[in-house]
Amino acid sequence: MAVLDGCEGSSRTWNLEERSCPQCGEEMDVYTLRGRVVEDAVCPKCGYTIKAQEQVVPGMKEKEEQ
């Protein structure tokens, strides 16, 4: 049913979050779904990797928009 596509589809949509790397503080993009990392996220500066299926690292803060 086309009527329900919007409801179901939104729960499976990844969220792009800009976060600070826990090691060096560089901005990195992390794709999440329900508090879990969807795919490996690698810091462009130091190479720190957050593996897919991990929970979002507690010490990693979401970058605030200015």
C-alpha positions in Angstrom: 0.0 0.0 0.0 1.4 3.4 -1.0 -0.3 5.0 2.0 2.0 3.3 4.5 5.2 3.8 2.5 6.0 7.0 4.3 5.6 5.6 7.8 7.7 2.5 7.3 10.3 4.1 5.1 11.1 6.8 7.7 12.0 4.3 10.3 14.6 2.7 8.0 16.3 6.0 6.9 19.9 6.5 8.0 20.8 9.7 9.9 23.9 11.5 8.9 25.6 13.0 12.0 28.7 15.2 12.1 30.6 14.2 15.2 34.0 15.0 16.7 36.5 12.2 16.6 37.2 10.8 20.2 40.9 10.7 19.5 41.8 13.9 17.7 38.7 16.0 17.7 38.4 16.2 13.9 35.0 16.4 12.4 33.8 13.1 11.0 30.5 11.9 9.3 28.7 9.0 11.1 25.6 7.3 9.6 23.3 6.0 12.3 20.0 4.2 12.7 18.4 3.8 16.1 21.6 4.6 18.0 23.8 2.2 16.0 26.5 2.9 13.4 25.2 1.7 10.0 28.6 1.6 8.2 32.3 2.0 9.2 33.1 5.7 9.9 36.8 6.6 9.5 38.3 9.9 10.8 40.0 11.7 7.9 42.8 13.0 10.1 43.9 10.2 12.4 42.2 7.1 10.9 40.2 6.2 14.0 37.5 3.8 12.9 34.1 3.2 14.3 32.9 -0.2 13.1 29.4 -0.8 11.7 26.8 -2.1 14.2 28.6 -0.5 17.2 26.5 1.8 19.4 27.4 5.5 19.0 30.5 6.0 21.1 29.4 7.7 24.4 32.3 10.1 24.5 31.8 11.2 20.9 29.8 14.5 20.9 27.6 15.6 18.1 28.9 18.7 16.4 26.8 21.7 17.3 25.7 23.9 14.4 26.8 27.5 14.6 
